[in-house]
Amino acid sequence: MVYKGVYLHNVAELLETEDGVILSRIPNRLSASVNPGVQTMAIQPAGAEVRFNLKSKEARIVLKAREEGTFLGEIYQGSFLVGSYFINNSTSDVVISLPANIEKLKELSEKEKMPFDTGLTRIILPYRATCVIRDITGEFELPGKEQLPEKKYLAYGSSITHGATAIRPTGTYAMRTAQFLGVDLINLGFGGSALCEKEMADYIAERDDWNFASLEIGINMISSFDVSEFRKRVEYFIPKIAHSHPDKYIFCIDMFTFYLGLKGERTKQKAFRDTVKEVAAGVKSEKVIHIDGRKLLRHWNGLCTDLVHPSPSGMEEIAGNLARVIRRYIEK
């Protein structure tokens, strides 16, 4: 999406407010048809970025958060980290200028075949705050196709995919997986709200801007859904997306290591895992791959004290293991 001369990545719609615009990762029509949690989480810009080629001496992005607290964002020049910035519920100015050694960075980027062109400035927004863009000033050119990775990775899931407990926006397992693979990320993680609704499956299925996807399924449903309802939803969700994109790899991840595993393979969690595995197999496509989440997050010390959300080291463990699995398939 283009706004004030810049490109807003992983943004489907802008919501006008008195303060400025809020970025939504999904269209309003979809927000209105799914659970209220998604409506709240979709306007937290996990994986969203402001991208541009800077043509003036500097640019200024005026941001604020709707929530109380301080939230971390990052600035990248192509694939190189420039630094961090913070926003809160008062106005914050993010001022950007090109690094003095930009030509050397471009040389290194070309030599190492980095996924993002170094001329491209990327303002990576905080993943867990409702960001309001109050103003953007400067002279810009939009990103060219040649400045971006060739492939895009779509990640659907819970707060774990959204990024909960990651220290920085690029520290989420979805973003780190994308970085390991040298691809661009479309983050459709919705904290507490990944309920595999029919409408969400239809939306992902109708999108044609991704090359492969991961679907993290189960953790938001195990407490409030019985096995029958869970199976009903998964039996629509996975096949709908897979049949709409028969040429694309879809990696179906069941629940990561979490607290119920302390008491062994309890009936309900086993049924949930078996459901994801069986439905993935039932598609009868070599492109639909089931992954046991416990094989991505193997160590208990990769969890926070709630024994659900990965710590930063857990995020890194998931990303490394997931990237290795995905690479085996997409590089065939």
C-alpha positions in Angstrom: 0.0 0.0 0.0 1.3 3.5 -0.9 0.8 6.4 1.5 2.4 9.8 1.3 5.0 8.6 -1.2 6.2 5.6 0.8 5.3 1.9 0.6 3.6 0.3 3.6 4.5 -3.3 3.7 2.2 -5.9 5.3 -0.6 -3.4 5.4 -4.0 -4.1 3.9 -6.0 -1.0 4.9 -5.6 2.4 6.6 -8.0 3.5 9.4 -8.4 7.2 9.7 -8.4 8.7 13.2 -8.2 12.2 14.6 -4.5 11.6 15.4 -3.5 10.1 12.0 -3.8 6.8 10.3 -3.7 3.3 11.9 -2.3 0.4 9.9 -4.4 -2.7 9.6 -2.8 -6.0 8.4 -6.1 -7.2 7.1 -9.1 -5.5 5.4 -11.9 -4.1 7.5 -14.4 -6.4 5.8 -12.4 -9.4 7.2 -12.0 -7.8 10.7 -15.8 -7.5 10.9 -16.4 -11.2 10.2 -13.9 -12.8 12.6 -13.5 -12.9 16.4 -13.0 -9.6 18.2 -9.4 -10.5 19.2 -8.3 -10.4 15.6 -9.9 -7.0 15.2 -7.6 -5.8 18.0 -4.5 -7.6 17.0 -4.7 -6.8 13.3 -4.0 -3.1 14.0 -0.8 -4.0 15.9 1.7 -3.9 13.0 3.6 -7.1 13.5 5.9 -7.4 10.4 4.7 -4.1 9.0 7.3 -1.7 7.6 7.5 1.8 6.1 9.7 1.4 3.0 11.2 4.0 0.6 14.2 5.2 -1.3 15.3 8.5 0.4 15.8 11.3 -2.1 16.0 14.2 0.3 18.7 14.8 2.9 16.5 13.4 5.6 13.0 12.1 6.3 10.8 12.4 9.3 8.1 9.8 10.4 5.9 11.1 13.2 4.5 8.1 15.2 2.6 7.5 18.4 1.2 4.4 20.2 -2.4 4.2 21.4 -1.4 2.1 24.4 0.6 3.2 27.4 4.2 2.0 27.6 7.3 2.2 25.5 7.7 0.2 22.3 10.7 -0.6 20.2 11.1 -0.3 16.5 14.0 -0.7 14.2 15.5 1.0 11.2 17.2 -1.0 8.4 19.1 0.1 5.3 18.4 -2.9 3.1 19.6 -5.9 5.1 21.8 -3.8 7.5 20.6 -2.6 10.9 20.9 1.1 11.3 19.5 1.3 14.9 16.5 1.4 17.1 13.8 3.9 18.0 11.1 4.1 20.7 7.5 5.2 20.6 4.9 5.8 23.3 1.5 7.4 23.6 2.9 10.8 23.0 4.3 12.0 19.7 7.7 10.5 18.6 9.7 11.7 15.7 11.8 9.2 13.8 14.4 11.0 11.7 16.1 9.1 9.0 19.2 10.0 6.8 21.4 7.7 4.8 24.5 6.3 6.4 27.7 8.1 5.5 29.2 4.8 4.2 26.1 3.9 2.0 28.3 3.2 -1.0 30.4 0.7 0.9 27.2 -1.0 2.2 25.9 -1.2 -1.3 29.1 -2.8 -2.5 28.9 -5.4 0.3 25.3 -6.0 -0.3 25.8 -6.8 -4.0 28.9 -8.9 -3.2 27.0 -11.0 -0.6 23.8 -11.1 -2.6 21.8 -9.8 0.3 18.0 -10.1 -0.1 17.2 -6.3 0.3 18.9 -3.6 -1.8 20.9 -1.3 0.5 19.3 1.8 -1.1 16.0 0.8 0.4 15.2 2.3 3.9 13.0 0.1 6.0 11.3 1.5 9.2 10.2 -1.7 11.0 7.3 -0.9 13.3 6.9 -2.2 16.9 5.0 -5.5 16.7 2.9 -5.1 19.9 1.6 -1.5 19.8 -1.2 0.1 17.8 0.9 2.5 15.8 -0.6 5.8 14.6 1.3 7.5 11.7 0.7 11.2 12.3 2.9 12.5 9.5 5.5 11.6 6.9 7.8 14.3 5.4 10.7 14.0 2.9 11.3 13.2 -0.7 10.9 9.5 -1.7 10.9 7.0 -4.5 8.9 3.8 -4.0 10.8 0.5 -3.8 11.5 -1.3 -7.1 10.8 -5.0 -7.5 14.5 -5.6 -7.9 15.2 -4.2 -4.4 13.2 -6.8 -2.7 13.5 -10.6 -2.1 12.1 -12.7 -4.9 10.0 -14.8 -2.6 7.4 -14.0 0.1 6.6 -16.1 3.2 3.1 -15.9 4.8 3.0 -16.9 8.4 -0.4 -17.4 10.1 -0.8 -18.2 13.8 -1.2 -17.1 17.4 0.6 -14.6 19.6 3.7 -16.8 19.1 3.6 -16.0 15.4 2.5 -12.4 16.2 5.8 -12.1 18.2 4.8 -12.1 21.9 7.9 -11.9 24.2 10.3 -11.1 21.4 12.5 -8.2 22.5 12.7 -6.6 19.1 10.4 -6.7 16.0 13.0 -8.6 14.0 13.4 -11.1 16.8 10.1 -12.9 16.2 10.4 -16.5 14.9 8.5 -15.5 11.8 10.8 -12.6 11.0 13.9 -14.6 11.8 12.7 -17.5 9.7 12.3 -15.1 6.8 15.8 -13.7 7.4 17.4 -17.1 7.5 15.7 -17.9 4.2 16.4 -14.6 2.5 12.7 -13.9 1.8 10.1 -11.2 2.6 7.6 -11.8 5.4 3.8 -11.4 5.5 2.9 -11.8 9.2 -0.7 -12.8 9.9 -0.1 -13.7 13.6 -3.0 -12.6 15.9 -2.3 -12.9 19.6 -4.9 -15.0 21.3 -7.1 -15.1 18.2 -5.9 -17.7 15.8 -9.2 -19.6 15.7 -9.0 -20.9 12.1 -12.1 -19.2 11.0 -13.6 -20.0 7.5 -13.3 -16.3 6.6 -9.6 -16.2 7.4 -9.0 -19.3 5.4 -10.8 -17.7 2.4 -8.8 -14.5 2.8 -5.4 -16.3 2.8 -6.6 -18.5 -0.1 -7.6 -15.6 -2.2 -4.3 -13.8 -1.8 -1.7 -14.4 -4.5 1.2 -12.5 -3.1 3.0 -15.3 -1.3 5.2 -18.2 -2.4 4.9 -20.5 0.7 3.2 -20.4 4.0 3.2 -21.7 7.5 0.0 -22.2 9.5 0.6 -22.4 13.3 -2.6 -24.1 14.6 -3.9 -25.1 18.0 -2.7 -23.2 21.0 -5.4 -20.6 20.9 -8.1 -23.2 20.7 -7.1 -26.0 23.1 -8.7 -24.3 26.2 -12.0 -23.3 24.7 -12.8 -25.7 21.8 -13.6 -29.4 22.0 -11.9 -31.8 19.6 -14.9 -32.0 17.3 -15.2 -28.3 16.7 -11.4 -28.0 16.3 -11.4 -30.7 13.7 -14.3 -29.1 11.8 -12.4 -25.8 11.6 -9.1 -27.4 10.6 -10.7 -29.6 8.0 -11.9 -26.4 6.2 -8.8 -24.2 7.0 -5.9 -26.3 5.6 -7.6 -27.8 2.5 -9.1 -24.5 1.5 -5.7 -22.8 1.4 -4.0 -25.8 -0.1 -6.5 -26.4 -2.9 -6.4 -22.8 -3.8 -2.6 -22.9 -4.2 -1.7 -26.4 -5.3 1.7 -25.3 -6.5 2.8 -23.8 -3.2 4.3 -25.4 -0.1 2.2 -25.1 3.0 3.8 -26.1 6.4 1.2 -27.0 9.0 2.6 -26.6 12.5 0.8 -28.1 15.4 1.4 -26.8 19.0 4.9 -26.0 20.2 6.2 -27.4 23.4 3.9 -26.0 26.2 2.8 -26.7 29.7 0.4 -29.7 29.0 3.5 -31.6 27.9 4.7 -31.7 31.5 2.1 -34.4 32.2 2.9 -36.5 29.1 0.7 -37.0 26.1 -2.7 -36.0 27.5 -5.7 -37.0 25.4 -6.9 -33.6 24.2 -3.5 -32.2 23.1 -2.8 -35.5 21.4 -6.1 -35.3 19.6 -5.3 -31.7 18.5 -1.9 -32.7 17.2 -3.3 -35.8 15.4 -6.0 -33.7 13.8 -3.5 -31.3 12.2 -1.4 -34.2 11.0 -4.3 -36.1 9.6 -5.9 -33.2 7.9 -2.6 -32.2 6.3 -2.1 -35.8 5.1 -5.7 -35.9 3.9 -5.1 -33.2 1.3 -2.9 -35.7 -0.5 -0.4 -33.2 -1.8 3.4 -33.4 -1.5 3.2 -29.6 -1.0 1.3 -29.8 2.3 3.8 -30.7 5.1 2.9 -31.4 8.7 5.4 -30.3 11.3 5.3 -31.3 15.0 5.7 -28.1 16.9 7.8 -29.9 19.6 10.5 -30.6 17.0 10.8 -26.9 16.4 10.9 -25.9 20.1 12.7 -28.8 21.8 13.9 -27.3 25.0 11.8 -26.2 28.0 14.2 -23.4 28.8 13.2 -21.9 25.5 9.9 -20.9 27.1 8.9 -18.0 29.4 7.5 -18.7 32.8 3.9 -19.0 31.5 5.2 -22.2 29.7 3.4 -21.1 26.5 5.3 -18.3 24.9 8.9 -18.8 23.7 11.6 -16.6 25.2 13.9 -14.8 22.7 16.2 -17.9 22.7 13.1 -20.0 22.0 12.1 -17.8 19.1 15.6 -18.3 17.7 15.4 -22.0 18.2 12.0 -22.2 16.4 13.3 -20.0 13.5 16.5 -22.0 13.0 14.7 -25.4 13.0 11.8 -24.1 10.8 14.0 -22.5 8.3 15.9 -25.8 7.9 12.7 -27.7 7.3 11.4 -25.2 4.8 14.7 -24.9 2.9 14.7 -28.7 2.3 11.5 -28.3 0.3 11.6 -24.9 -1.4 15.1 -25.4 -2.7 14.2 -28.7 -4.4 
